[in-house]
Amino acid sequence: MQGTPNMTQHDESGLISEVPTTLSSSAEDLFKLYDGVETFVMFIGYPRSSHSLVAAILDAHPEIIIANEYHVLRTWQGKFRSSKEVERSFKKYQLFYDLHELSVRDATFGRRANNSLLNVRYSYQVPGLWQGRYFKGIKVIGDKKGGGTANALRNKNNWSVLYEIQEVLQIPIKFIHVIRNPFDNIATIMLRATESRDVVKEDGVTVNMTEELDLAIKSYFSLAAANQRIRERYGNAVIDIQGHNTVLKPRETLQRLCDHLGVTCSEDYFEKCSSILFGVPSVTRDKVVWTKEQKEQVTKQIKNFSFLKEYSFDEYPK
């Protein structure tokens, strides 16, 4: 491991692995490390759409650091725009340090950690790879806050924040747009908002909340419109990733992500990431009672977005 002091812990095989405890004692070393970053990446999309999984496997790459829910746009407004603490010339280094530190923390104590100390529903650890760490250098750094970023960019005033970040960083910004079937995504948003996820775990149990589902539909397509504007503005800098393909086509999906970010995928990286990308994609549309009008409304709105046109209520991941 490069660039950070470390402590030892035992992984599942009983072998000792290194975990960073601090980032660096040398500001000069950090500045040099962060000057080597070639791409800044942001997630866009929707809540409950597999962003966390995609971010976790990217953070496991030896040349990529992805923080979990730093919320770059909001934090930039509060910390970098309004505070005199950070001089303009140091904003890049402070931002990269914050993201790096959050990645380290999540890999040591959070949802990407071995034997996580948090009581979490899912673990996103990729054993044997580089979550929270890097090898030789960092080529790509960024933040996973997909729904939050899209939500912020619904407000035209926040576009100036994004442009300011790009001006300060002076490196390309790329986006990862993770997509699920809208019917599943909307259903999961509603189930989460109404704290009904555990209720529908039993076979045959459904939730009938028409008004709450209407709100989830409205919220989803508002985000879809914001994501469409980002795609139109940034063109090929945005990649669409179908969430179900992380499980059904892991190697192909990983290769597309690595190509988009300009890094190499080793066979070891493919194999170890694929070890946690298994099972079947989550399908929740059948856990919710849809009125005929709601199905028709979603079906009609899907047609307004090129990145959603392959989806329907009757289409299942394959």
Disulfide bonds with the S-S distance in Angstrom:
Cys258-Cys265 2.10
